[in-house]
């Protein structure tokens, strides 16, 4: 009889694992069933803000592989709108609730891939009866928000609560739709994924875009009129709102895993080894936004919910499930985003993370331009480097600038991944042409400045 692989979660990590396992084992040898509580599989959650804004015109453009494709081309049975509610490790079976048809099904497994992703952080007040409060984590979430924005009466005033990646991107999307947008951030400024001196540049760009930013403000609830949200209540007074979007970040979706006895780490994510096996639980694998992983610079466990990691982790798990050998080497926290035309990139440790990890370090900020100063379209670019003292090893980097800014973070990510020093980096043979860079690339200017700082 064929062995059976059950996959919990039908997006990046789960379906990457399923497809990789299928590539190595035939349908006669391995039966694969994937449970997904939503209506979609293998979609780009990162693209949701651009669909909301209208830059992406069709929701289906965000779907990489439909359930039909998985079924017909890969022989993977996908059961949409099935919510796995229990995992029995003793009897090796899962229990799933049919959200549309009703009832429950029990399916045995030989191998389990847990890829339930993450869920938006929701304060208690977000559970109020007022309609119009949205988290944006899945394509179903995005569809619900889009339907609210398109329905009559169309919202005119939006409040985004929280200034992380989703909050910043959704604020821009809503401005593009013509709404009056207020972003409320409990901290000193939005975009805490970079250091405050770099986040300040993002704040200025958002205000220039037309977003009202209220910092140091705590949301305590919402008011409603006729069952619809009408105001966001804060400790600094009410803010009118016809729609509220939560941008408070996410947490690992591990309630089911914890109930089943899967081990969780200090970040709240599932503990896995380098092959994506759940620690101490034979035959169970996990990947994506529900797991924690190793930060290659700090050496500490971290939870970094990004689609890039989820796809890689799913691929590694699937190769191993299929009988091959692969490992996931950890993360360094590389990420990019944009606010209008302002691009933001980061990799490695921020200052407070470097300090918490026990490093002695210097940090420098270098101002440059994205192109040769005389070439049309030259715009400012700010590069920040954090280097270990006295070795000079790069610990972290951040970039804020205009065209050609964000993807320069990849150069710094490669240097960081390979444990280069800032002195090593000054000799990098980077491409130069006036339309793309000054003769001294901003990365090289920042590296030289870091070398000088270490020498002092």
C-alpha positions in Angstrom: 0.0 0.0 0.0 1.1 3.6 -0.7 2.3 5.7 2.2 0.2 8.7 3.0 1.4 12.3 3.5 -1.0 14.7 5.1 -0.3 18.4 4.6 -1.9 21.0 7.0 -2.0 24.3 5.1 -2.2 24.9 1.3 0.0 27.8 0.7 3.8 28.3 0.2 5.5 25.9 2.7 2.8 23.2 2.5 2.4 23.0 -1.2 6.2 23.3 -1.8 6.7 20.3 0.4 3.9 18.4 -1.3 5.2 19.1 -4.8 8.8 18.3 -3.9 7.8 15.0 -2.3 5.8 14.1 -5.4 8.7 14.8 -7.7 10.6 12.1 -5.8 7.9 9.6 -5.2 5.2 8.3 -7.5 1.4 8.4 -6.9 1.5 4.6 -6.4 4.2 5.0 -3.7 3.0 8.1 -1.9 -0.6 9.5 -1.5 -0.7 13.2 -0.7 -3.7 15.0 0.8 -3.5 18.7 1.6 -6.1 20.5 3.8 -6.6 24.2 3.4 -9.2 26.1 5.3 -9.5 28.9 2.7 -10.5 29.1 -0.9 -7.0 29.3 -2.5 -3.7 27.4 -2.7 -0.2 28.6 -3.5 -0.9 32.3 -3.7 1.2 35.4 -3.1 0.0 37.0 0.2 2.7 39.7 -0.4 0.8 40.8 -3.4 -2.5 41.5 -1.6 -1.8 45.2 -1.0 -1.2 45.7 -4.7 -4.4 44.1 -5.6 -6.2 46.2 -3.0 -4.7 49.3 -4.5 -5.6 48.4 -8.0 -2.0 48.0 -9.3 -2.8 44.3 -9.7 -6.2 44.1 -11.5 -7.2 40.5 -11.1 -7.1 38.4 -7.9 -6.3 35.3 -9.9 -3.0 36.9 -10.9 -1.8 36.3 -7.3 -2.5 32.5 -7.5 0.6 30.5 -8.7 -1.1 27.1 -8.7 -4.7 26.3 -8.4 -6.1 23.2 -6.6 -6.9 21.8 -10.1 -3.2 22.2 -11.1 -2.0 20.4 -8.0 -4.5 17.6 -8.5 -4.1 17.0 -12.2 -0.3 17.7 -12.7 1.0 16.6 -9.3 -1.5 14.1 -8.1 -2.1 16.0 -4.9 -5.6 15.9 -3.5 -6.4 19.3 -2.2 -9.4 19.7 0.1 -10.4 23.4 0.3 -12.5 24.8 3.1 -11.4 22.0 5.4 -10.1 23.2 8.8 -7.9 20.7 10.6 -9.1 20.8 14.2 -7.1 18.0 15.8 -3.9 16.0 15.3 -3.7 12.6 17.0 -0.1 11.6 17.1 -0.9 8.3 18.9 -3.3 7.0 16.3 -1.5 9.0 13.5 -4.6 10.7 12.1 -6.0 14.2 11.6 -9.5 15.5 12.2 -10.8 18.1 9.8 -14.0 20.1 9.7 -15.8 20.7 6.4 -16.5 24.4 6.7 -19.0 24.4 3.8 -20.6 21.0 3.8 -20.5 20.4 7.6 -19.4 17.3 9.4 -15.9 16.0 10.1 -13.5 13.7 8.4 -10.7 11.6 9.9 -7.7 10.8 7.8 -4.8 8.6 8.8 -1.2 9.6 8.0 2.2 8.1 7.9 3.9 11.5 7.5 2.6 14.9 8.5 3.7 18.3 7.1 2.4 21.1 9.4 2.4 24.4 7.5 -0.5 26.4 9.1 1.3 29.7 8.6 0.7 32.7 10.9 -2.3 34.7 12.0 -2.6 38.5 12.5 -2.1 39.8 16.0 -5.6 41.0 17.1 -6.2 43.0 20.2 -9.3 42.2 22.2 -11.2 45.2 20.8 -10.8 43.8 17.2 -13.4 41.1 18.1 -16.1 43.7 18.6 -19.3 43.3 16.7 -18.7 46.3 14.5 -18.2 45.2 10.8 -15.3 46.8 8.9 -12.2 45.6 10.9 -9.8 43.5 8.9 -6.6 41.6 9.3 -4.8 40.9 6.1 -2.9 37.7 6.2 -4.5 35.4 3.6 -6.1 35.9 0.2 -9.5 35.3 1.8 -8.7 38.2 4.2 -7.8 40.3 1.2 -11.0 39.3 -0.6 -13.1 40.3 2.4 -11.4 43.7 2.6 -11.7 44.3 -1.2 -15.4 43.5 -1.1 -15.9 46.0 1.8 -14.0 48.7 -0.1 -16.0 48.1 -3.3 -19.5 47.9 -1.6 -21.9 50.7 -1.1 -21.6 52.9 0.9 -17.9 53.1 -0.1 -15.6 53.9 2.7 -13.9 57.3 2.7 -11.8 57.3 5.9 -9.5 54.5 6.8 -7.4 53.8 9.9 -4.4 51.5 9.8 -3.4 50.3 13.2 0.3 49.4 13.4 3.2 50.4 11.2 4.9 47.2 10.2 5.3 46.0 6.6 1.6 45.2 6.2 0.5 48.5 7.8 2.8 50.6 5.7 1.9 48.8 2.5 -1.8 48.9 3.2 -1.7 52.6 4.1 -0.3 53.3 0.6 -2.8 51.0 -1.0 -5.7 52.8 0.6 -4.4 56.2 -0.3 -4.1 55.0 -3.9 -7.8 54.1 -3.8 -8.6 57.7 -2.8 -9.3 57.1 0.9 -8.3 59.5 3.7 -5.8 57.4 5.7 -4.6 57.7 9.2 -1.9 55.3 10.5 -1.8 54.8 14.3 1.4 53.5 15.8 1.9 52.9 19.5 5.7 53.4 19.2 7.7 56.4 18.3 7.4 55.9 14.6 6.3 53.3 12.0 8.6 50.8 10.4 10.3 49.4 13.5 12.0 46.8 11.3 14.7 49.3 10.7 16.5 51.6 13.2 14.8 54.8 14.3 17.1 57.1 12.3 16.2 55.2 9.1 12.5 54.8 10.0 12.3 58.6 10.2 12.9 58.8 6.4 10.0 56.4 5.9 7.7 58.5 8.1 8.6 61.6 6.1 7.8 59.8 2.8 4.4 58.5 4.1 3.4 62.0 5.2 4.3 63.3 1.8 2.1 60.7 0.3 -0.8 62.1 2.3 -1.0 59.6 5.2 -1.7 61.1 8.6 0.6 59.5 11.1 -0.2 59.4 14.8 2.6 58.0 16.9 2.8 57.3 20.6 -1.0 56.6 20.4 -2.7 53.4 21.8 -6.0 52.1 20.3 -8.4 51.0 23.0 -11.5 50.2 20.9 -13.9 51.0 18.1 -17.2 52.7 17.9 -20.0 51.7 15.6 -23.1 53.1 13.8 -25.7 50.7 12.4 -23.4 47.8 13.0 -20.5 49.3 11.0 -17.3 50.8 12.4 -17.5 54.6 12.6 -14.5 55.6 14.9 -11.3 54.2 16.3 -11.1 55.0 20.0 -7.6 55.9 21.2 -6.0 57.3 24.4 -5.5 60.5 22.4 -9.1 60.9 21.2 -11.3 59.3 18.5 -10.4 59.0 14.8 -13.1 58.7 12.2 -13.0 55.4 10.3 -15.2 53.6 7.8 -12.7 50.8 7.6 -9.9 49.6 9.9 -7.0 47.5 8.9 -4.7 45.8 11.4 -1.0 46.0 10.8 0.2 44.8 14.2 2.2 41.9 12.8 1.6 38.2 13.0 2.2 35.3 15.4 2.8 31.7 14.5 -0.4 29.7 14.0 0.5 27.0 16.4 -2.6 26.4 18.6 -3.3 23.1 16.9 0.3 22.1 17.0 0.6 22.8 20.7 -2.5 20.9 21.5 -1.1 17.9 19.7 2.1 18.1 21.7 4.5 19.5 19.1 7.3 21.4 20.8 7.3 25.2 20.6 10.4 27.4 21.0 10.9 30.7 22.8 9.5 32.7 19.8 6.2 30.7 19.9 7.1 28.9 16.6 7.5 25.2 16.3 10.9 23.8 16.9 12.5 22.1 13.9 15.9 20.9 13.0 17.9 21.9 9.8 16.0 19.3 7.8 12.6 20.8 8.9 11.8 17.8 11.1 9.8 18.7 14.2 12.1 18.1 17.1 11.6 14.8 18.9 8.4 13.8 16.9 9.1 11.1 14.3 7.4 11.5 10.9 6.3 15.1 11.5 7.7 18.0 9.6 6.9 21.7 9.6 7.8 24.9 7.7 6.8 28.4 6.9 5.4 31.1 9.2 4.5 28.7 12.0 8.1 27.7 12.8 11.1 29.4 14.3 14.5 29.2 12.8 18.1 30.1 13.5 19.4 33.6 12.9 22.9 33.1 11.3 24.3 36.3 12.8 23.0 36.4 16.4 22.8 32.6 16.7 19.4 33.0 18.4 16.1 31.4 17.4 13.8 33.9 15.5 10.4 34.0 13.9 10.7 35.8 10.6 7.4 35.2 8.6 8.4 35.8 5.0 7.3 34.0 1.8 10.9 33.5 0.7 11.6 31.4 3.8 8.4 29.5 3.6 9.0 28.4 0.1 12.6 27.3 0.9 11.6 25.5 4.0 8.8 23.7 2.3 11.1 22.7 -0.5 13.7 21.3 2.0 11.0 19.4 3.9 9.6 17.9 0.7 12.9 16.8 -0.6 13.5 15.0 2.7 10.0 13.5 2.9 10.6 12.2 -0.7 13.7 10.4 0.3 16.4 13.0 -0.6 18.6 15.1 1.7 18.4 18.9 2.1 18.9 21.4 4.9 17.7 24.9 5.7 20.7 27.0 6.7 18.9 29.7 8.7 18.0 33.3 8.0 19.5 36.8 8.3 16.3 38.8 8.1 16.6 40.3 4.6 13.5 42.1 3.5 12.4 45.0 1.3 9.3 47.1 0.9 8.3 50.5 -0.6 6.3 53.6 0.3 5.2 55.2 -2.9 8.5 55.4 -4.8 10.7 55.3 -1.6 12.4 51.9 -1.2 13.4 50.4 2.1 15.7 47.4 2.6 17.3 45.7 5.6 19.3 42.6 6.4 21.0 41.2 9.5 20.7 42.9 12.9 19.4 46.3 13.9 21.3 48.2 16.6 19.1 46.9 19.5 19.4 43.4 18.2 23.2 43.5 18.0 23.3 44.9 21.5 20.9 42.2 22.8 23.1 39.5 21.2 26.1 40.8 23.1 28.1 42.4 20.2 30.3 45.4 20.5 29.8 47.3 17.3 30.0 50.6 15.4 27.2 51.9 13.1 27.6 54.4 10.3 25.3 56.2 8.0 26.5 57.2 4.5 24.6 59.6 2.2 25.0 59.0 -1.5 22.9 58.9 -4.7 21.4 56.1 -6.7 23.1 57.3 -9.9 25.9 59.5 -10.9 25.0 63.0 -9.6 24.9 64.5 -13.1 22.7 61.8 -14.6 19.0 62.7 -14.9 16.9 61.1 -12.1 19.7 61.0 -9.5 18.1 60.8 -6.1 19.4 60.6 -2.5 20.2 57.2 -1.0 21.0 56.5 2.7 22.9 53.4 3.7 23.5 52.3 7.3 26.0 49.6 8.2 26.5 47.9 11.6 29.9 46.2 12.0 31.4 44.2 14.8 34.2 45.7 16.8 37.1 45.0 16.5 36.8 42.4 13.7 34.9 44.6 11.3 32.5 41.7 10.4 29.3 43.1 9.0 26.4 42.5 11.4 23.5 44.4 9.7 22.6 46.9 7.0 19.7 49.1 6.1 19.0 51.2 2.9 16.4 53.9 2.3 16.3 55.6 -1.0 14.6 55.9 -4.4 15.0 54.0 -7.6 17.8 51.3 -7.4 17.9 51.4 -3.6 16.1 48.4 -2.2 17.7 45.6 -4.3 21.2 46.9 -3.3 20.4 45.2 0.0 21.0 41.9 -1.7 24.7 42.8 -2.2 24.9 43.5 1.5 22.9 40.3 2.4 25.5 38.2 0.4 28.3 39.9 2.2 26.6 39.3 5.5 25.8 35.6 4.7 29.4 35.0 3.9 30.7 36.7 7.1 32.6 39.4 5.2 34.2 42.3 7.0 33.6 45.9 5.9 37.2 46.1 4.9 36.6 43.1 2.6 33.6 44.9 1.2 35.6 48.0 0.2 37.3 45.9 -2.5 34.1 44.5 -4.0 34.0 44.7 -7.8 30.6 46.3 -8.2 29.2 47.4 -11.6 29.4 51.1 -12.5 27.6 53.1 -15.2 26.2 56.6 -14.6 22.5 55.5 -15.1 22.9 52.9 -12.3 25.4 54.1 -9.8 28.1 56.7 -8.9 31.6 55.7 -9.6 31.8 54.8 -5.9 28.7 52.8 -5.3 26.7 53.7 -2.1 27.5 50.3 -0.7 31.3 51.0 -1.1 31.0 54.5 0.4 29.3 53.0 3.5 31.9 50.3 3.8 34.7 52.8 3.7 33.0 54.9 6.3 32.6 51.9 8.6 36.3 51.0 8.2 37.2 54.6 9.2 34.9 54.3 12.3 36.5 51.1 13.4 39.9 52.7 13.1 39.0 55.5 15.5 
